[in-house]
Amino acid sequence: MLAGVWPIAAQAAGGLGAAAGFAVLAGTAVTCTDGNVIGPVGLASSSTVVTSTRCNMQTQVTGATPNTGYGDFQTTYTGIANNLGPCNRTFGAADTLAGLSLAAGTYCFPAAATLTGTLTLTGSGPWFFEIGTGGTGALTATSFTVVGGDPCNAFWWVRQDATATTSALQGTIMAGSITLTDTVLAGRAWANVSVTMTRTNIAGCTAAGGVPVTTKCLSARQALTEAVAQDVTEDAGEPAPAKTGENDSSDKSNDEGQAEKDAKASDADKKEDKAENAHLRSLQKAVRKACGSDQEGDSGQEQSSNQEKDD
């Protein structure tokens, strides 16, 4: 499938074989909490463990043999490992890619890559980032943003694991395991082992190339996702109302005092709930505007509407 040379073959979506249309691929486990995935989530086998909590995604078993989603990803990953480079530019451990503008080419990190800031991709690509070309190396991205370019024509091959936090990424990430937290990804997350997504939105590339939603839409969905998740966390942490009326008559005054406190707390909670619901509605409106009216619910509308209290 790779025709012996990774960059030449994989720069077109067809070079990825049956894997091309999958937003997520995983070998042993997929865990998603308060997240959304646009595009199919492929599992290596029926024993791949799926844990989904308030997450919108569609999973399917692809199999792990050639000409299947996970199988062709494995062929691609191994093919890259066997054909690394040649590198147009090599970066060191201290290079974060912040403030750089990179044209099409192959960019190598012999060991680990710790990325932050904003990277601009110029032109139409392809861009290849090979991390761990020296034998070991993980990718860690924190508050890292990739702008410009074509998300389906950028590739991040990682020898070990890839972790991204509060980042906005573009491209196909191929790694041992992938962990995304408070992150937006336009592209694909393919892991040999597991993919873990927490408060994360992924818009996968289609088999023909191209992401079905805009970056603005993804950002709006992410804002709603994080707000809904925060609301769920706060509600779960609220103490249960104190019980009254179970003490003897000597404690009647204490019960009355507690009842008054509970009434004041209830009024405050109602005001807080009203403000939270107004905020959620404004974020839902932003999703409708950025994505189109048919996309509003996927980022948490169902959860938030179930939590709404009477104004």
Secondary structure, DSSP 8 states (H G I E B T S, - for coil): --TT-HHHHHTSGGGGGGGTT-SEEESSEEEEES-EEEEEEEESSTTSEEEEES-EEEEEE--SSTTSHHHHHHHHHHHHHTS----SEE--TT---TT-EE-SEEEEESS-EEEEEEEEE-SS--EEEEE-TTS---EEEEEEEEEES-GGGEEEEESS-EEEES-EEEEEEEESSEEEES-EEEEEEEESSEEEEES-EEE---TTS--SS-HHHHHHHHHHHHHHHHHHHHHHHS------S-S-GGGHHHHHHHHHHHHHHHHHHHHHHHHHHHHHHHHHHHHHHHH-GGGSGGGTHHHHHHH----
